[in-house]
Amino acid sequence: MNKLETLQKFLTACETDFVKFFDKGNGAAGTRVRKHMQELKKMANDIRTEVQNKKVANKKS
C-alpha cells in the first residue's frame, strides 16, 4: 500500500500545475506537467516490475 499512497501524494502535488496549464493556459506549468508525467511513467514502470516479480515468485512457491 505504500506505493499507492506515494502515487496519490504525487498526483495531489501535481494538481496545481495541471490547473494552471489546462484551465489558465500557463505555458511554464505545461513544462512542469510534462516533467511530472515523465516521473509518473517511471513510478508506474517500477510498480509493474515489482508486481511481475511477485507473480513469478508466487508461481515458484
PDB file of N, CA, C and O in Angstrom:
ATOM      1  N   MET A   1       0.817  -1.197   0.000  1.00  0.00           N
ATOM      2  CA  MET A   1       0.000   0.000   0.000  1.00  0.00           C
ATOM      3  C   MET A   1       0.862   1.262   0.000  1.00  0.00           C
ATOM      4  O   MET A   1       0.387   2.341  -0.356  1.00  0.00           O
ATOM      5  N   ASN A   2       2.104   1.130   0.392  1.00  0.00           N
ATOM      6  CA  ASN A   2       2.980   2.297   0.409  1.00  0.00           C
ATOM      7  C   ASN A   2       3.112   2.906  -0.984  1.00  0.00           C
ATOM      8  O   ASN A   2       3.143   4.129  -1.122  1.00  0.00           O
ATOM      9  N   LYS A   3       3.189   2.073  -2.007  1.00  0.00           N
ATOM     10  CA  LYS A   3       3.317   2.566  -3.386  1.00  0.00           C
ATOM     11  C   LYS A   3       2.064   3.353  -3.784  1.00  0.00           C
ATOM     12  O   LYS A   3       2.159   4.389  -4.442  1.00  0.00           O
ATOM     13  N   LEU A   4       0.907   2.861  -3.387  1.00  0.00           N
ATOM     14  CA  LEU A   4      -0.343   3.548  -3.713  1.00  0.00           C
ATOM     15  C   LEU A   4      -0.397   4.911  -3.041  1.00  0.00           C
ATOM     16  O   LEU A   4      -0.775   5.901  -3.667  1.00  0.00           O
ATOM     17  N   GLU A   5      -0.025   4.963  -1.787  1.00  0.00           N
ATOM     18  CA  GLU A   5      -0.009   6.233  -1.063  1.00  0.00           C
ATOM     19  C   GLU A   5       0.972   7.214  -1.700  1.00  0.00           C
ATOM     20  O   GLU A   5       0.690   8.409  -1.790  1.00  0.00           O
ATOM     21  N   THR A   6       2.109   6.713  -2.137  1.00  0.00           N
ATOM     22  CA  THR A   6       3.098   7.554  -2.794  1.00  0.00           C
ATOM     23  C   THR A   6       2.531   8.135  -4.088  1.00  0.00           C
ATOM     24  O   THR A   6       2.710   9.320  -4.369  1.00  0.00           O
ATOM     25  N   LEU A   7       1.846   7.300  -4.879  1.00  0.00           N
ATOM     26  CA  LEU A   7       1.229   7.765  -6.119  1.00  0.00           C
ATOM     27  C   LEU A   7       0.163   8.823  -5.844  1.00  0.00           C
ATOM     28  O   LEU A   7       0.090   9.835  -6.541  1.00  0.00           O
ATOM     29  N   GLN A   8      -0.656   8.584  -4.832  1.00  0.00           N
ATOM     30  CA  GLN A   8      -1.711   9.533  -4.507  1.00  0.00           C
ATOM     31  C   GLN A   8      -1.140  10.884  -4.086  1.00  0.00           C
ATOM     32  O   GLN A   8      -1.630  11.929  -4.513  1.00  0.00           O
ATOM     33  N   LYS A   9      -0.115  10.863  -3.258  1.00  0.00           N
ATOM     34  CA  LYS A   9       0.521  12.104  -2.811  1.00  0.00           C
ATOM     35  C   LYS A   9       1.172  12.825  -3.992  1.00  0.00           C
ATOM     36  O   LYS A   9       1.108  14.050  -4.089  1.00  0.00           O
ATOM     37  N   PHE A  10       1.793  12.065  -4.879  1.00  0.00           N
ATOM     38  CA  PHE A  10       2.429  12.642  -6.050  1.00  0.00           C
ATOM     39  C   PHE A  10       1.405  13.348  -6.933  1.00  0.00           C
ATOM     40  O   PHE A  10       1.626  14.479  -7.364  1.00  0.00           O
ATOM     41  N   LEU A  11       0.288  12.682  -7.202  1.00  0.00           N
ATOM     42  CA  LEU A  11      -0.744  13.278  -8.053  1.00  0.00           C
ATOM     43  C   LEU A  11      -1.368  14.508  -7.410  1.00  0.00           C
ATOM     44  O   LEU A  11      -1.681  15.478  -8.100  1.00  0.00           O
ATOM     45  N   THR A  12      -1.547  14.476  -6.113  1.00  0.00           N
ATOM     46  CA  THR A  12      -2.074  15.642  -5.405  1.00  0.00           C
ATOM     47  C   THR A  12      -1.110  16.820  -5.531  1.00  0.00           C
ATOM     48  O   THR A  12      -1.533  17.962  -5.712  1.00  0.00           O
ATOM     49  N   ALA A  13       0.183  16.532  -5.433  1.00  0.00           N
ATOM     50  CA  ALA A  13       1.184  17.591  -5.558  1.00  0.00           C
ATOM     51  C   ALA A  13       1.217  18.175  -6.969  1.00  0.00           C
ATOM     52  O   ALA A  13       1.562  19.343  -7.142  1.00  0.00           O
ATOM     53  N   CYS A  14       0.866  17.383  -7.972  1.00  0.00           N
ATOM     54  CA  CYS A  14       0.888  17.833  -9.375  1.00  0.00           C
ATOM     55  C   CYS A  14      -0.356  18.638  -9.747  1.00  0.00           C
ATOM     56  O   CYS A  14      -0.355  19.337 -10.760  1.00  0.00           O
ATOM     57  N   GLU A  15      -1.383  18.552  -8.967  1.00  0.00           N
ATOM     58  CA  GLU A  15      -2.679  19.133  -9.321  1.00  0.00           C
ATOM     59  C   GLU A  15      -2.604  20.629  -9.630  1.00  0.00           C
ATOM     60  O   GLU A  15      -3.260  21.099 -10.559  1.00  0.00           O
ATOM     61  N   THR A  16      -1.828  21.364  -8.878  1.00  0.00           N
ATOM     62  CA  THR A  16      -1.715  22.811  -9.080  1.00  0.00           C
ATOM     63  C   THR A  16      -1.219  23.135 -10.485  1.00  0.00           C
ATOM     64  O   THR A  16      -1.761  24.016 -11.153  1.00  0.00           O
ATOM     65  N   ASP A  17      -0.191  22.421 -10.928  1.00  0.00           N
ATOM     66  CA  ASP A  17       0.351  22.678 -12.261  1.00  0.00           C
ATOM     67  C   ASP A  17      -0.638  22.281 -13.354  1.00  0.00           C
ATOM     68  O   ASP A  17      -0.708  22.938 -14.392  1.00  0.00           O
ATOM     69  N   PHE A  18      -1.401  21.217 -13.132  1.00  0.00           N
ATOM     70  CA  PHE A  18      -2.421  20.818 -14.100  1.00  0.00           C
ATOM     71  C   PHE A  18      -3.460  21.925 -14.263  1.00  0.00           C
ATOM     72  O   PHE A  18      -3.833  22.280 -15.382  1.00  0.00           O
ATOM     73  N   VAL A  19      -3.918  22.461 -13.146  1.00  0.00           N
ATOM     74  CA  VAL A  19      -4.922  23.527 -13.187  1.00  0.00           C
ATOM     75  C   VAL A  19      -4.347  24.762 -13.877  1.00  0.00           C
ATOM     76  O   VAL A  19      -5.009  25.371 -14.718  1.00  0.00           O
ATOM     77  N   LYS A  20      -3.126  25.128 -13.524  1.00  0.00           N
ATOM     78  CA  LYS A  20      -2.509  26.304 -14.131  1.00  0.00           C
ATOM     79  C   LYS A  20      -2.380  26.148 -15.642  1.00  0.00           C
ATOM     80  O   LYS A  20      -2.588  27.107 -16.385  1.00  0.00           O
ATOM     81  N   PHE A  21      -2.040  24.954 -16.097  1.00  0.00           N
ATOM     82  CA  PHE A  21      -1.850  24.757 -17.526  1.00  0.00           C
ATOM     83  C   PHE A  21      -3.170  24.599 -18.271  1.00  0.00           C
ATOM     84  O   PHE A  21      -3.430  25.317 -19.236  1.00  0.00           O
ATOM     85  N   PHE A  22      -4.004  23.661 -17.826  1.00  0.00           N
ATOM     86  CA  PHE A  22      -5.215  23.345 -18.582  1.00  0.00           C
ATOM     87  C   PHE A  22      -6.323  24.380 -18.423  1.00  0.00           C
ATOM     88  O   PHE A  22      -7.078  24.616 -19.366  1.00  0.00           O
ATOM     89  N   ASP A  23      -6.434  24.995 -17.267  1.00  0.00           N
ATOM     90  CA  ASP A  23      -7.505  25.974 -17.052  1.00  0.00           C
ATOM     91  C   ASP A  23      -7.070  27.412 -17.323  1.00  0.00           C
ATOM     92  O   ASP A  23      -7.871  28.235 -17.768  1.00  0.00           O
ATOM     93  N   LYS A  24      -5.802  27.710 -17.054  1.00  0.00           N
ATOM     94  CA  LYS A  24      -5.345  29.095 -17.157  1.00  0.00           C
ATOM     95  C   LYS A  24      -4.375  29.334 -18.314  1.00  0.00           C
ATOM     96  O   LYS A  24      -4.028  30.477 -18.611  1.00  0.00           O
ATOM     97  N   GLY A  25      -3.937  28.250 -18.967  1.00  0.00           N
ATOM     98  CA  GLY A  25      -3.065  28.391 -20.127  1.00  0.00           C
ATOM     99  C   GLY A  25      -1.636  28.800 -19.819  1.00  0.00           C
ATOM    100  O   GLY A  25      -0.963  29.366 -20.681  1.00  0.00           O
ATOM    101  N   ASN A  26      -1.159  28.531 -18.620  1.00  0.00           N
ATOM    102  CA  ASN A  26       0.197  28.886 -18.221  1.00  0.00           C
ATOM    103  C   ASN A  26       1.190  27.903 -18.864  1.00  0.00           C
ATOM    104  O   ASN A  26       1.204  26.719 -18.527  1.00  0.00           O
ATOM    105  N   GLY A  27       2.011  28.400 -19.783  1.00  0.00           N
ATOM    106  CA  GLY A  27       2.947  27.553 -20.519  1.00  0.00           C
ATOM    107  C   GLY A  27       4.018  26.926 -19.648  1.00  0.00           C
ATOM    108  O   GLY A  27       4.383  25.768 -19.854  1.00  0.00           O
ATOM    109  N   ALA A  28       4.527  27.670 -18.678  1.00  0.00           N
ATOM    110  CA  ALA A  28       5.560  27.127 -17.796  1.00  0.00           C
ATOM    111  C   ALA A  28       5.002  25.958 -16.981  1.00  0.00           C
ATOM    112  O   ALA A  28       5.715  24.993 -16.707  1.00  0.00           O
ATOM    113  N   ALA A  29       3.744  26.045 -16.601  1.00  0.00           N
ATOM    114  CA  ALA A  29       3.112  24.949 -15.868  1.00  0.00           C
ATOM    115  C   ALA A  29       3.013  23.715 -16.768  1.00  0.00           C
ATOM    116  O   ALA A  29       3.101  22.587 -16.284  1.00  0.00           O
ATOM    117  N   GLY A  30       2.834  23.924 -18.066  1.00  0.00           N
ATOM    118  CA  GLY A  30       2.794  22.808 -19.010  1.00  0.00           C
ATOM    119  C   GLY A  30       4.108  22.047 -19.029  1.00  0.00           C
ATOM    120  O   GLY A  30       4.120  20.819 -19.126  1.00  0.00           O
ATOM    121  N   THR A  31       5.204  22.768 -18.938  1.00  0.00           N
ATOM    122  CA  THR A  31       6.518  22.126 -18.871  1.00  0.00           C
ATOM    123  C   THR A  31       6.626  21.277 -17.613  1.00  0.00           C
ATOM    124  O   THR A  31       7.144  20.161 -17.646  1.00  0.00           O
ATOM    125  N   ARG A  32       6.133  21.819 -16.502  1.00  0.00           N
ATOM    126  CA  ARG A  32       6.170  21.065 -15.246  1.00  0.00           C
ATOM    127  C   ARG A  32       5.254  19.849 -15.318  1.00  0.00           C
ATOM    128  O   ARG A  32       5.589  18.798 -14.772  1.00  0.00           O
ATOM    129  N   VAL A  33       4.105  19.971 -15.981  1.00  0.00           N
ATOM    130  CA  VAL A  33       3.190  18.838 -16.140  1.00  0.00           C
ATOM    131  C   VAL A  33       3.897  17.719 -16.911  1.00  0.00           C
ATOM    132  O   VAL A  33       3.803  16.549 -16.539  1.00  0.00           O
ATOM    133  N   ARG A  34       4.597  18.081 -17.976  1.00  0.00           N
ATOM    134  CA  ARG A  34       5.316  17.071 -18.750  1.00  0.00           C
ATOM    135  C   ARG A  34       6.370  16.382 -17.882  1.00  0.00           C
ATOM    136  O   ARG A  34       6.557  15.169 -17.977  1.00  0.00           O
ATOM    137  N   LYS A  35       7.049  17.144 -17.047  1.00  0.00           N
ATOM    138  CA  LYS A  35       8.053  16.576 -16.143  1.00  0.00           C
ATOM    139  C   LYS A  35       7.381  15.631 -15.138  1.00  0.00           C
ATOM    140  O   LYS A  35       7.892  14.546 -14.859  1.00  0.00           O
ATOM    141  N   HIS A  36       6.248  16.048 -14.605  1.00  0.00           N
ATOM    142  CA  HIS A  36       5.506  15.201 -13.668  1.00  0.00           C
ATOM    143  C   HIS A  36       5.087  13.890 -14.348  1.00  0.00           C
ATOM    144  O   HIS A  36       5.176  12.816 -13.754  1.00  0.00           O
ATOM    145  N   MET A  37       4.635  13.996 -15.586  1.00  0.00           N
ATOM    146  CA  MET A  37       4.177  12.802 -16.295  1.00  0.00           C
ATOM    147  C   MET A  37       5.323  11.835 -16.579  1.00  0.00           C
ATOM    148  O   MET A  37       5.128  10.620 -16.577  1.00  0.00           O
ATOM    149  N   GLN A  38       6.503  12.369 -16.820  1.00  0.00           N
ATOM    150  CA  GLN A  38       7.670  11.503 -17.014  1.00  0.00           C
ATOM    151  C   GLN A  38       7.992  10.766 -15.719  1.00  0.00           C
ATOM    152  O   GLN A  38       8.302   9.574 -15.738  1.00  0.00           O
ATOM    153  N   GLU A  39       7.918  11.469 -14.607  1.00  0.00           N
ATOM    154  CA  GLU A  39       8.157  10.836 -13.307  1.00  0.00           C
ATOM    155  C   GLU A  39       7.079   9.789 -13.012  1.00  0.00           C
ATOM    156  O   GLU A  39       7.380   8.711 -12.499  1.00  0.00           O
ATOM    157  N   LEU A  40       5.831  10.108 -13.337  1.00  0.00           N
ATOM    158  CA  LEU A  40       4.741   9.151 -13.133  1.00  0.00           C
ATOM    159  C   LEU A  40       4.963   7.891 -13.969  1.00  0.00           C
ATOM    160  O   LEU A  40       4.712   6.780 -13.502  1.00  0.00           O
ATOM    161  N   LYS A  41       5.423   8.061 -15.175  1.00  0.00           N
ATOM    162  CA  LYS A  41       5.727   6.923 -16.050  1.00  0.00           C
ATOM    163  C   LYS A  41       6.787   6.031 -15.408  1.00  0.00           C
ATOM    164  O   LYS A  41       6.664   4.806 -15.423  1.00  0.00           O
ATOM    165  N   LYS A  42       7.821   6.641 -14.848  1.00  0.00           N
ATOM    166  CA  LYS A  42       8.886   5.885 -14.178  1.00  0.00           C
ATOM    167  C   LYS A  42       8.329   5.144 -12.962  1.00  0.00           C
ATOM    168  O   LYS A  42       8.641   3.973 -12.741  1.00  0.00           O
ATOM    169  N   MET A  43       7.509   5.832 -12.183  1.00  0.00           N
ATOM    170  CA  MET A  43       6.918   5.206 -10.994  1.00  0.00           C
ATOM    171  C   MET A  43       6.042   4.021 -11.391  1.00  0.00           C
ATOM    172  O   MET A  43       6.094   2.964 -10.762  1.00  0.00           O
ATOM    173  N   ALA A  44       5.242   4.203 -12.432  1.00  0.00           N
ATOM    174  CA  ALA A  44       4.354   3.136 -12.899  1.00  0.00           C
ATOM    175  C   ALA A  44       5.158   1.936 -13.388  1.00  0.00           C
ATOM    176  O   ALA A  44       4.801   0.790 -13.116  1.00  0.00           O
ATOM    177  N   ASN A  45       6.229   2.198 -14.100  1.00  0.00           N
ATOM    178  CA  ASN A  45       7.062   1.103 -14.599  1.00  0.00           C
ATOM    179  C   ASN A  45       7.701   0.330 -13.444  1.00  0.00           C
ATOM    180  O   ASN A  45       7.785  -0.897 -13.490  1.00  0.00           O
ATOM    181  N   ASP A  46       8.148   1.038 -12.416  1.00  0.00           N
ATOM    182  CA  ASP A  46       8.727   0.379 -11.244  1.00  0.00           C
ATOM    183  C   ASP A  46       7.693  -0.511 -10.559  1.00  0.00           C
ATOM    184  O   ASP A  46       8.015  -1.620 -10.132  1.00  0.00           O
ATOM    185  N   ILE A  47       6.470  -0.036 -10.453  1.00  0.00           N
ATOM    186  CA  ILE A  47       5.405  -0.828  -9.825  1.00  0.00           C
ATOM    187  C   ILE A  47       5.091  -2.052 -10.680  1.00  0.00           C
ATOM    188  O   ILE A  47       4.920  -3.148 -10.146  1.00  0.00           O
ATOM    189  N   ARG A  48       5.012  -1.882 -12.001  1.00  0.00           N
ATOM    190  CA  ARG A  48       4.737  -3.006 -12.897  1.00  0.00           C
ATOM    191  C   ARG A  48       5.809  -4.082 -12.736  1.00  0.00           C
ATOM    192  O   ARG A  48       5.491  -5.270 -12.692  1.00  0.00           O
ATOM    193  N   THR A  49       7.070  -3.675 -12.648  1.00  0.00           N
ATOM    194  CA  THR A  49       8.171  -4.623 -12.478  1.00  0.00           C
ATOM    195  C   THR A  49       8.042  -5.366 -11.159  1.00  0.00           C
ATOM    196  O   THR A  49       8.232  -6.581 -11.103  1.00  0.00           O
ATOM    197  N   GLU A  50       7.723  -4.644 -10.106  1.00  0.00           N
ATOM    198  CA  GLU A  50       7.567  -5.269  -8.794  1.00  0.00           C
ATOM    199  C   GLU A  50       6.419  -6.277  -8.784  1.00  0.00           C
ATOM    200  O   GLU A  50       6.549  -7.366  -8.223  1.00  0.00           O
ATOM    201  N   VAL A  51       5.303  -5.915  -9.400  1.00  0.00           N
ATOM    202  CA  VAL A  51       4.149  -6.821  -9.467  1.00  0.00           C
ATOM    203  C   VAL A  51       4.526  -8.087 -10.229  1.00  0.00           C
ATOM    204  O   VAL A  51       4.208  -9.193  -9.793  1.00  0.00           O
ATOM    205  N   GLN A  52       5.194  -7.930 -11.354  1.00  0.00           N
ATOM    206  CA  GLN A  52       5.585  -9.090 -12.153  1.00  0.00           C
ATOM    207  C   GLN A  52       6.536  -9.996 -11.376  1.00  0.00           C
ATOM    208  O   GLN A  52       6.396 -11.218 -11.412  1.00  0.00           O
ATOM    209  N   ASN A  53       7.488  -9.412 -10.683  1.00  0.00           N
ATOM    210  CA  ASN A  53       8.432 -10.209  -9.896  1.00  0.00           C
ATOM    211  C   ASN A  53       7.714 -10.991  -8.794  1.00  0.00           C
ATOM    212  O   ASN A  53       8.051 -12.146  -8.533  1.00  0.00           O
ATOM    213  N   LYS A  54       6.734 -10.371  -8.152  1.00  0.00           N
ATOM    214  CA  LYS A  54       5.981 -11.072  -7.106  1.00  0.00           C
ATOM    215  C   LYS A  54       5.146 -12.195  -7.696  1.00  0.00           C
ATOM    216  O   LYS A  54       5.026 -13.261  -7.093  1.00  0.00           O
ATOM    217  N   LYS A  55       4.568 -11.965  -8.871  1.00  0.00           N
ATOM    218  CA  LYS A  55       3.780 -13.016  -9.520  1.00  0.00           C
ATOM    219  C   LYS A  55       4.653 -14.228  -9.834  1.00  0.00           C
ATOM    220  O   LYS A  55       4.251 -15.368  -9.601  1.00  0.00           O
ATOM    221  N   VAL A  56       5.836 -13.977 -10.357  1.00  0.00           N
ATOM    222  CA  VAL A  56       6.760 -15.068 -10.709  1.00  0.00           C
ATOM    223  C   VAL A  56       7.204 -15.789  -9.446  1.00  0.00           C
ATOM    224  O   VAL A  56       7.277 -17.018  -9.430  1.00  0.00           O
ATOM    225  N   ALA A  57       7.498 -15.051  -8.397  1.00  0.00           N
ATOM    226  CA  ALA A  57       7.924 -15.664  -7.136  1.00  0.00           C
ATOM    227  C   ALA A  57       6.814 -16.528  -6.540  1.00  0.00           C
ATOM    228  O   ALA A  57       7.090 -17.593  -5.986  1.00  0.00           O
ATOM    229  N   ASN A  58       5.561 -16.079  -6.650  1.00  0.00           N
ATOM    230  CA  ASN A  58       4.440 -16.844  -6.110  1.00  0.00           C
ATOM    231  C   ASN A  58       4.219 -18.134  -6.887  1.00  0.00           C
ATOM    232  O   ASN A  58       3.839 -19.147  -6.300  1.00  0.00           O
ATOM    233  N   LYS A  59       4.448 -18.117  -8.190  1.00  0.00           N
ATOM    234  CA  LYS A  59       4.273 -19.313  -9.003  1.00  0.00           C
ATOM    235  C   LYS A  59       5.331 -20.359  -8.679  1.00  0.00           C
ATOM    236  O   LYS A  59       5.063 -21.556  -8.780  1.00  0.00           O
ATOM    237  N   LYS A  60       6.516 -19.931  -8.297  1.00  0.00           N
ATOM    238  CA  LYS A  60       7.605 -20.856  -7.972  1.00  0.00           C
ATOM    239  C   LYS A  60       7.399 -21.506  -6.614  1.00  0.00           C
ATOM    240  O   LYS A  60       7.945 -22.578  -6.354  1.00  0.00           O
ATOM    241  N   SER A  61       6.626 -20.880  -5.754  1.00  0.00           N
ATOM    242  CA  SER A  61       6.429 -21.387  -4.385  1.00  0.00           C
ATOM    243  C   SER A  61       5.482 -22.556  -4.352  1.00  0.00           C
ATOM    244  O   SER A  61       5.209 -23.098  -3.282  1.00  0.00           O
TER     245      SER A  61
END
